[in-house]
Amino acid sequence: MYYVPDNTVRCGMYDCPVCGNRFLDTRIAPKIPCIYCDEEPDMEVGPDDEMPDAAGCAVLMSVIEGAEEVEQVDALLSLATTGGDYNWI
């Protein structure tokens, strides 16, 4: 699969209002960093550094459950990126 590992049975579908992309992630939280426009903050800070913002901008749209359902949504979301096979639709 493209976004999540094979045999994933539960994942979240996220929408990023900043860059407009939708993606799947195994983490399920109300907001996570976008895999396209956001980077995970470096939490190793020195004495003169400010704590980075880890709020994230991608918003959870829905939770996808079931191995077949996750596989279908993953394939559908990856069609535009990979030019994948759409015969299952």
C-alpha positions as CSV (number, residue, x, y, z in Angstrom):
1,M,0.0,0.0,0.0
2,Y,1.1,3.6,-0.5
3,Y,0.3,5.5,2.7
4,V,0.1,2.8,5.4
5,P,1.8,-0.6,5.8
6,D,0.2,-3.7,4.4
7,N,-2.5,-5.4,6.6
8,T,-3.3,-2.2,8.5
9,V,-6.8,-2.6,10.0
10,R,-7.3,0.9,11.4
11,C,-6.0,4.3,10.3
12,G,-7.1,7.9,10.0
13,M,-7.9,9.9,6.9
14,Y,-6.6,13.4,7.1
15,D,-7.1,16.6,5.1
16,C,-4.6,19.5,5.2
17,P,-6.2,22.9,4.7
18,V,-2.8,24.5,4.1
19,C,-1.7,22.5,1.0
20,G,-5.0,20.8,0.2
21,N,-3.8,17.2,0.2
22,R,-5.5,14.2,1.7
23,F,-3.7,11.2,3.1
24,L,-3.9,8.2,5.4
25,D,-1.8,7.8,8.6
26,T,-1.7,5.0,11.2
27,R,-1.8,7.7,14.0
28,I,-5.2,8.7,15.0
29,A,-5.5,12.2,16.6
30,P,-7.6,15.3,15.9
31,K,-4.6,17.0,14.3
32,I,-1.2,15.8,13.1
33,P,1.7,17.3,11.1
34,C,1.0,17.1,7.4
35,I,3.3,14.7,5.5
36,Y,3.5,17.1,2.6
37,C,3.9,20.6,4.1
38,D,4.8,20.1,7.7
39,E,7.8,18.5,9.3
40,E,8.0,16.7,12.6
41,P,9.5,19.2,15.1
42,D,12.9,18.5,16.6
43,M,12.2,18.2,20.3
44,E,15.9,18.3,21.3
45,V,16.2,21.9,22.4
46,G,19.1,23.7,23.9
47,P,19.0,26.2,26.8
48,D,18.6,29.2,24.4
49,D,16.1,27.5,22.0
50,E,12.4,27.9,22.0
51,M,10.1,24.8,22.2
52,P,8.9,24.0,18.7
53,D,5.2,24.0,17.8
54,A,4.0,20.4,17.3
55,A,0.3,21.2,16.8
56,G,0.1,20.0,13.2
57,C,-2.2,21.3,10.5
58,A,-3.8,18.1,9.0
59,V,-7.3,17.6,10.4
60,L,-8.8,14.1,11.0
61,M,-11.7,13.6,8.6
62,S,-12.6,10.0,9.5
63,V,-11.3,6.7,10.9
64,I,-11.1,3.9,8.4
65,E,-11.5,0.4,9.9
66,G,-11.1,-3.0,8.4
67,A,-8.2,-4.3,6.3
68,E,-10.2,-4.3,3.0
69,E,-11.6,-0.8,3.6
70,V,-8.2,0.5,4.4
71,E,-6.7,-1.1,1.3
72,Q,-9.4,0.4,-0.9
73,V,-9.2,3.9,0.5
74,D,-5.4,3.8,0.3
75,A,-5.5,2.7,-3.4
76,L,-8.1,5.4,-4.2
77,L,-6.1,8.2,-2.5
78,S,-2.8,7.1,-4.2
79,L,-4.2,6.9,-7.8
80,A,-3.3,10.5,-8.7
81,T,0.1,10.2,-7.1
82,T,1.2,6.8,-8.4
83,G,-1.0,6.4,-11.5
84,G,-2.0,3.0,-9.9
85,D,-4.4,0.4,-11.1
86,Y,-8.1,1.4,-10.7
87,N,-9.7,-1.9,-11.9
88,W,-11.0,-2.7,-8.4
89,I,-13.4,0.3,-8.4
